[in-house]
Amino acid sequence: MEQKSCRERIHLELKDRLGDIRTLWRLYQKNPEASHRELGRFDEYGLCFDYVAKNTFRDQKRSYFRWQLSWGGPADEFRFYLDENVDAVLIEYWFLDWKSTSR
């Protein structure tokens, strides 16, 4: 069995995550207490939403908010970069494998 490239894996993981988020968001819009049998509730999806200050990690030049969805090998998260008005200027999806760090 041929192993998928990192680019292919990132694309598939992002597609799956966005599908989950869309499903949960639609449920939430109808009823904020609604729960999906496999995914749970929208406000419980993922591990945490936190602030990562500048220089927390080596070579990290900007602060961001992180919606961490999973941890370990691999892990994945969304990173929200804001401007001085607290408007999102960039949102990135990061797929963090044991072997490499890719976005």
Backbone hydrogen bonds, N-H to C=O, Kabsch-Sander energy under -0.5 kcal/mol:
donor,donor_aa,acceptor,acceptor_aa,energy
9,R,5,S,-2.4
10,I,6,C,-2.7
11,H,7,R,-2.3
12,L,8,E,-2.3
13,E,9,R,-2.7
14,L,10,I,-2.8
15,K,11,H,-2.4
16,D,12,L,-2.4
17,R,13,E,-2.6
18,L,14,L,-2.9
19,G,15,K,-1.8
20,D,16,D,-2.2
21,I,17,R,-2.8
22,R,18,L,-2.5
23,T,19,G,-2.2
24,L,20,D,-2.6
25,W,21,I,-2.7
26,R,22,R,-2.4
27,L,23,T,-1.8
28,Y,24,L,-2.6
29,Q,25,W,-2.5
30,K,26,R,-1.3
31,N,27,L,-2.6
34,A,31,N,-2.4
36,H,40,G,-3.1
40,G,36,H,-2.2
44,E,41,R,-1.4
45,Y,41,R,-0.5
45,Y,42,F,-1.3
47,L,68,Q,-3.2
48,C,68,Q,-1.5
50,D,66,R,-2.5
52,V,64,Y,-3.4
53,A,51,Y,-0.6
55,N,60,Q,-1.1
56,T,53,A,-1.7
60,Q,57,F,-1.9
61,K,59,D,-0.7
64,Y,52,V,-2.0
65,F,80,F,-2.4
66,R,50,D,-3.5
67,W,78,F,-2.6
68,Q,48,C,-2.0
68,Q,66,R,-0.8
69,L,67,W,-0.6
69,L,76,D,-2.1
70,S,76,D,-1.6
75,A,96,L,-2.9
76,D,70,S,-0.9
77,E,94,W,-2.1
78,F,67,W,-1.9
79,R,92,E,-2.8
80,F,65,F,-3.1
81,Y,79,R,-0.6
81,Y,90,L,-3.0
83,D,87,D,-2.1
86,V,83,D,-2.0
89,V,81,Y,-3.0
90,L,81,Y,-1.4
92,E,79,R,-2.4
94,W,77,E,-3.2
94,W,92,E,-0.5
95,F,102,S,-1.2
96,L,75,A,-3.2
96,L,94,W,-0.6
97,D,95,F,-0.8
97,D,100,S,-1.3
102,S,95,F,-1.3
102,S,100,S,-0.6
